[in-house]
């Protein structure tokens, strides 16, 4: 028996911009006639990709002009187009993409809130969804009544809900308000209760959209712990978030959506790298001289940057056990009274600083010319995951003057070949090691009498 619990095949969702339904009786009749004959939706064949930044077309009246195919295409967009993927039982799948990429639409179709325009979804098991603040809650019912309502929707019997009720109320932290109508709840309280209901009622598949950002830091930490418990118990989890740190730490695999299309289906760290480096042809080796606007200031110009392995070859990823180096080339265009200090800013996939490094001293002249700075990063320092390097040049003297700072100029994916390192660096430990750095430090281990 296959362990696949979700199979998505050629899934598409088409919307007409600016109007409800198809907008005209002729369109409705045309769509109905195609449906009767078992043919595809005629307007699905001419829909555009979901580029939310393009300007909307001005509506044309049929009295003035009959719609040409190009006019029709401008009024129909794909929120999702030809999506294909599978999810295995017990897998934690991250779904990432910028706003308007189709993430929420995909989850709504999976949760049967809306129907697809074409394609199919096959699901094995019950789905508990946490899509938006207040979704599935009736505002006039109390918190307790909404728990029973949600349980009934999931197909649970009353005695099953009774057995989980105390845990749900405890986890939500809303015990004092459990018999108050949820319309009186704050958005944070509503999310707390909704997450507790979704997590504790025994559905085989848990679907969570970007709602945890509403909760406070303490609750987010509780939620992450609960989601890890859910995943380790063999239940399947689909998780949408713009917090790439949460995606990297919680998910084994992630898919990237862009303008309604699936552009990547990779390991979580690789998918995060794909998401962050969109539009950069070579994010680990960049020539800034080819840009229309140079990165410059205070008589200095950034020329190029690269991340290289130990033999000097630019690389997009590096083994956690291997050293690498970051190279920056810049030009001084005029004499300076203060020494310029090149510096590198390392941040993780969530944008949190890992460290900033700069040379201990500079004996370089202050005359104009082209200079090169190289920073050597030792092996077994950074943990596995995606990291970004900002390139900067500062002058010290009276305060700090920044000549240029190109944030996230370069990126590197540090990979951990776990199957090869269990007996060496990890001493048999196979779990996730948290934190942005993972240095190999000197240890002594001895048995005391």
Buried (B, 14 or more C-beta within 10 A) or exposed (E): EEEEBBBBEEBBBBBBBEEEEBBEEEBEEBBEEBEEEEEEBBBBEBBBEBEEEEEEEEEBEEEEEEBEEEBBBBBBBBBBBBBEBBBBBBBBBBBBBBEBBBBBBBBBBBBEBEEBBBBEBEBBEBBBBBBBBBBBBBEEBBBBBBBBBBBEEBEBEEEBBEEBBEEBBEBBBBEEBBEBBBEEBEEBBBBBBBBBBBBBBBBBBBBBBBBBEBBEEEBBEBBBEBBBEBBEEEBBBBBBBBBBBBBBBBBBBBBBBBBBBBBBBBBBBBBBBBBBBEEBEEBBBBEBEEEEEBBBBBBBBBBBBBBBBEEEEBBBBBBBBBBBBBBBBBBBEEEBEBBBBBBBBBBBBBEEEBEEBBBEEBEBEBEEEEBEBBBEBEBBBBBBBBBBBBBBBBBEEEEEBEBBBBEBBBBBBBBBEBEEBEEEBBEEEEEBEEEBEBEEEEEEEEEEE
